[in-house]
Structure formats: structure tokens, C-alpha cells
Amino acid sequence: MNYFLGIDGGGTRTRVAVADASGVELARAEGSATVVDPANPKATLGVIEELCREAAEKADVDLPVAGLWAGIAGAGAEPTRGAVETALGEAGLSSRTAVGADAEATFHDAFPSGPGILLIAGTGSIGFGRGAGEAKIRVGGWGALLGDEGSGYGIGMAALRALVRSEDGRGETTDLRGPLLEAVGVADPMDLIRWIATAKKADVASLVPLVLDRAEAGDEVAQVVIDSAVRELVGHVRTLIRRLDPWTSEPEVALAGGLIDENGPLRSRVIKALERLPCRLQERALDGARGACSLAMGLVSLQTPP
């Protein structure tokens, strides 16, 4: 029997699932984040290889499997995608290997065919859409330096910037000062310069709960940060609706990522804002590793003669 590996590697964690030829999941493994550095695409692939071997062992499946599809943050565009695909192929994990962005795997789980829109907001943010004519486009996903608006990283950075503006007297005073300094382990705002220089995206995104806490307690600066994040996320969906027009019916919108999934702290706010748009919400919980397994199965079917 053929077996398949599906990988969902994001800025918060990496999940690997093993499925059989009928699509039944046999086992999975979970580990640390996988975000590909375009300057050194192969540097973080050790985590993926280790998790693939762990998941295969749990499932009592021998490697290489028939197909592997890896959705990895930062690996959606060339030449990074090709470099990662080559490295994974050389690892001996599968007979056929393909790589794309992590959002692609989740989109496939939400919409294996037909039109739809996916909004992902976790450590990073991105929107994917497929129109009635099968055209597929991406909005956002430009990474920490150019984008990630509305993401956990974006919220954390906005809060930190609001704090330093407040320290200068250029911005409003905020109750965020004490909680932020305590959370990052510094005593003085000037020490934030050194902290942010080495902080990981996940470290910055981990500040979201305290920003939300201060916003709900009435801190106006924190409220502005959260409200702005929601507007940015809904803006991804609004843009996709416009760019993929015309639709044969109101587009279905799926939400994924730690900020807006079924337990996400921003989910209710985003849903309320989406109610103003001509769309309807998909309620099903999404799983990028499951979508990646399905894509891996497709690699074999594409190679099989009729």
C-alpha cells in the first residue's frame, strides 16, 4: 500500500501527518516552528526531516513513502521553493516530493475544488482566494519586514512601537508599559532595542494575549492596536472578493491560524467585521497537515497512467 506525508510548517509550530492511500490518517508528529530563510533555505529543514521520521515510526510505515507535500512558511516562491524541494527530495523521505507555502495546504483542506477565500492569521498573515473561473491569487504573505499586517507579529510590533512612542511623549500614555517590559524580561524601555534585535517572530507574537487583555480593560492604545489588526485582516478578504469578482454566489470564507481559528482570540471580532462584506463563513475546523496529505496523494495520481 502507498503511504503519504503531509507537512504544515508555520511560524508557531510544524505538524506532520501520515496517511494511507484511502486518506485515513495513521499518525502525526508536532514540533517547533519552520520558517524558511530565503538566504539559507536548507537551514531549518532538520526539524521537518526529524518529524517525518517520527511520524512514520508511529505509523509503522517504512520510508520513503510514495508522496510528500510540504507547506512551509516562506517557501511559496522561487527560488526558495525549488531549493527546499530539492533538499527534501534528497533526504530520502519520499519517492515524489513537492513544496509550497503553508497557506496552500490549509487552502486545499478548506477548498479542495471550487471557489473560496481563506484568511490565515497566526504568527504571520496571508489570504488566498480562488474565483469562479478557477483563477487563484494571494494577498499578503509578504513576511515580517514587508507585511504580516494583522498577525500576531504585527500586533506585538505595533504594541512595542506604541510603547516607545509613549516613552518619548510622541504618543498617548498606555498601560501596556509594565506588562510588555515584564513579558520580554527587561526593566527599562531602552533595553527593548537589544531585545528586539534578537527576538524571533514567535517571541513578538507571544505578546498578543497581554495586548488583548489591556484592550479589554479599556486601554485606548491597546484598543487601537487590536482594532487596526482586525481592519487589516478583513482588508485581505475585501481585496480578494474584489479582485476575484465576478462570483456566481456569495463567496465562502474560511478562517485559520492561531488568532482566528475556532479558539482564536480575534475570531469573534473578525467575524463581526466580515458580516459587513458580501460573503459567508465556513464553520469547519481546518488542518494544514491534512490538506498537505491530500496534495501528496495527488502527486502519485498525477504520475499514474490512466
Secondary structure by P-SEA (a helix, b strand, c coil): cccbbbbbbcccbbbbbbbcccccccccccccbbbbccccccccaaaaaaaaaaaaaaacccccccbbbbbcccccccaaaaaaaaaaaacccccbbbbccaaaaaaaaacccccbbbbbbccccccccccccccccccccccccccccccaaaaaaaaaaaaaaaaacccccccaaaaaaaaaccccccaaaaaaacccccccccaaaaaaaaaaaccaaaaaaaaaaaaaaaaaaaaaaaaaccccccbbbbbbcccccccccaaaaaaaaacccccccccbbbbaaaaaaaaaaaaaaaaccc
